[in-house]
Amino acid sequence: MRVSTAPARQSDSRMFSVVVQGYGAGNQRQAELQIKVAFSRLQALMRSIALMGGRILEVIPAEADDLAAVPAAPLAPAAASAPSTPAPAPVTPPASHATVPVNLYKPKDPFIGTVLGNYSLLSDGAIGRVNHITFDLSEGNLHYVEGQSIGIIPDGEDANGKPNKLRLYSIASTRHGDNLEDKTVSLCVRQLQYEKDGETINGVCSTFLCDIEPGAKVKITGQVGKEMLLPADEEANVIMLATGTGIAPMRAYMRRMFEPGERAKNPGYAFRGKAWLFMGVPKAANLLYEDDFQRYLSEYPENFRYTKAISREEQNSKGGRMYIQDRVLEHADEIFALIEDPKTHVYMCGLKGMEPGIDDAMGAAASAKGIDWSVLRPQLKKADRWHVETY
């Protein structure tokens, strides 16, 4: 890239001609574009081009008369005094998504899996009940990739005397399974409990799973989902935002990235990017898979970063409880520096109530950098870089 600049002036009236490739929508992305931009908006345009995967070929001072026929710069994510309609980010789903298996087993003809193991993931003093449950898949053709979900149909009938309906759960294991033999699938399940009319109500499927014994048979459907798939790029950056059992797909991602056995099983995938996990829980005793994550920190300090928000044991800058959105605000500059890299993907999984707080935090952080988050977020989504699975 060649950049020519003039001496700084007190006025922002100077005009520049920016020649860019791979920026815009449709056929525009294949051609070189020449964009007229005022000095005051030059930095914002360059940030916009970087966010949308464009390549700047040349920046030169220009006289306004010479550029009369050149369109004004489409500052998509940058805030401007006179907002313009943003050019949409490119929609380029990974080619591998087309071959991802889905719906191999449907509710009317589910796969019958056998429980291999069921154990608690919590430490003493934790709130609630969370278990890691593994099923044997060796008797069928149920296979999956990281980021997908399966359905569980619990035994028994509902209040109307009909068979219980299935519930979807994010898969917590890699495609090779916890034992790396390609014939198991694991879930991370929290028992749902709530109060109604003074009585504690237990969730039907979550209680069924947390109570289930090894050797029991379970109806399994799926697999489903393409929203949370990892990019194939080994140098991608992956920001993960999880609360509670929303850690399930993140655990699968990190096993694929960092477990020695997984790396040996996947010679075509050797993760070299940066993975950053933000994990929100009520108490430290509720942290899940903590030993594994600490090991990854020790073995891959250049590739893995781990930030926790423990709401009942930590305080935010305002003296309130520390939630995951507070951690996002604390690290806003670093997060946006990563998002400016077209290789960065963001994954969010957990209770639906986490979405507004994360969105507000990202919006505030974006605004501080002169970026309109309400414009940038859908662009990241269209570019297959913003992935959300909440429930």
BELSUL-V998136 format. One record per pair of residues at least 12 apart in sequence whose C-alpha atoms are under 6 Angstrom apart, sorted by the first residue. I is the first residue (numbers start at 1). J is the second residue. D is the distance in Angstrom with one decimal. If there is no record, write none. Layout:
BEGIN
I|J|D  I|J|D
END
This chain:
BEGIN
1|57|4.8  1|58|5.9  2|58|5.0  3|58|5.5  3|59|4.8  4|59|6.0  4|60|5.1  12|39|5.5  12|40|5.5  14|38|5.9  14|39|5.5  15|37|5.7  15|38|4.5  15|39|5.8  15|62|5.6  16|36|5.9  16|37|5.4  16|60|5.6  16|61|4.4  16|62|5.1  17|35|5.6  17|36|4.9  17|59|5.8  17|60|5.4  17|62|5.9  18|34|5.5  18|35|5.1  18|58|5.8  18|59|4.6  19|33|5.5  19|34|4.5  19|57|5.4  19|58|5.1  20|32|5.6  20|33|5.3  20|55|5.6  20|56|4.4  20|57|5.4  21|54|5.7  21|55|5.2  22|54|4.4  23|54|4.6  24|87|5.5  35|73|5.4  36|72|5.2  36|73|6.0  37|73|5.8  44|78|5.6  45|75|5.6  48|77|5.9  51|340|4.8  52|89|5.7  53|342|5.5  74|86|5.8  77|371|5.2  77|372|5.3  77|375|5.8  77|376|5.0  78|370|5.6  78|371|4.2  78|372|5.7  79|370|5.1  79|371|5.1  79|372|5.5  88|379|6.0  89|379|4.9  89|383|5.8  90|383|5.4  91|382|5.1  91|383|4.7  102|223|5.1  102|224|5.0  103|222|4.4  103|223|5.2  103|224|5.9  104|222|5.7  105|221|4.9  105|222|5.1  106|221|5.2  107|221|5.9  110|219|5.6  110|220|5.4  110|221|5.2  111|219|5.7  111|220|5.0  112|218|5.5  112|219|4.8  113|135|5.9  113|136|5.6  113|137|5.9  113|217|5.6  113|218|5.2  114|135|5.4  114|136|5.1  114|215|5.7  114|216|5.7  114|217|4.7  115|134|6.0  115|135|4.5  115|214|4.7  115|215|5.1  115|216|5.4  116|134|5.5  116|135|5.4  116|214|5.1  117|133|5.6  117|134|5.2  117|214|5.3  118|132|5.7  118|133|4.4  119|131|5.3  119|132|5.5  122|286|5.6  123|285|4.8  126|285|4.7  126|286|5.2  129|190|5.7  129|191|5.6  130|189|5.4  130|190|4.2  131|188|5.8  131|189|5.4  132|187|5.8  132|188|4.8  133|186|5.5  133|187|5.3  134|185|5.7  134|186|4.2  135|184|5.5  135|185|5.4  136|184|4.7  137|183|4.9  137|184|5.1  138|183|5.0  144|175|5.6  145|175|4.9  146|174|5.4  146|252|5.9  147|228|4.7  147|229|4.9  147|249|5.2  148|224|5.7  148|225|5.0  149|169|5.4  149|170|4.3  149|171|5.2  149|223|5.7  149|224|5.3  150|168|5.6  150|169|5.7  150|221|5.8  150|222|4.9  150|223|4.8  151|166|5.7  151|167|5.3  151|168|4.3  151|220|5.5  151|221|4.7  151|222|5.9  152|166|5.1  152|167|5.4  152|219|5.9  152|220|4.9  153|165|5.9  153|166|4.2  153|219|5.3  154|205|5.5  171|187|5.3  171|249|6.0  172|186|5.4  172|187|5.1  172|248|4.2  172|249|5.2  172|251|5.9  172|252|5.2  173|186|5.3  173|252|4.7  174|252|4.9  188|248|5.8  191|206|4.8  191|207|5.4  228|387|5.8  234|270|6.0  234|271|4.5  234|272|5.7  235|272|4.9  235|273|4.1  236|273|5.0  236|343|4.8  236|344|5.7  237|273|5.1  237|274|4.7  237|275|5.8  237|343|6.0  237|344|4.4  238|275|4.7  238|344|5.9  238|345|5.0  238|346|5.9  239|275|5.9  239|276|4.9  239|346|4.7  240|277|4.7  240|278|5.9  240|346|6.0  240|347|4.8  241|278|4.9  241|348|4.7  242|279|5.0  242|348|5.9  242|349|5.1  242|350|5.7  243|279|5.7  243|280|4.5  243|350|4.9  244|281|5.7  246|349|4.6  246|350|3.9  257|271|5.4  274|303|4.5  274|304|5.9  275|303|5.9  275|304|4.9  276|304|5.8  276|305|4.6  276|306|5.8  277|306|4.9  278|307|4.8  278|308|5.7  279|308|4.8  280|308|6.0  280|309|4.7  280|310|6.0  280|324|5.3  281|310|5.1  282|310|5.2  282|311|4.8  282|312|5.3  283|310|5.5  283|312|5.8  309|322|5.7  309|323|5.3  309|324|5.3  311|323|5.4  325|357|5.6  325|358|4.9  325|361|5.7  329|361|5.5  332|365|5.5  345|385|4.4  346|386|5.0  347|387|4.7  347|388|5.9  348|388|4.8  349|389|4.9  349|390|5.3  350|390|5.0  351|390|5.3  351|391|5.2  352|390|4.7  352|391|5.0
END
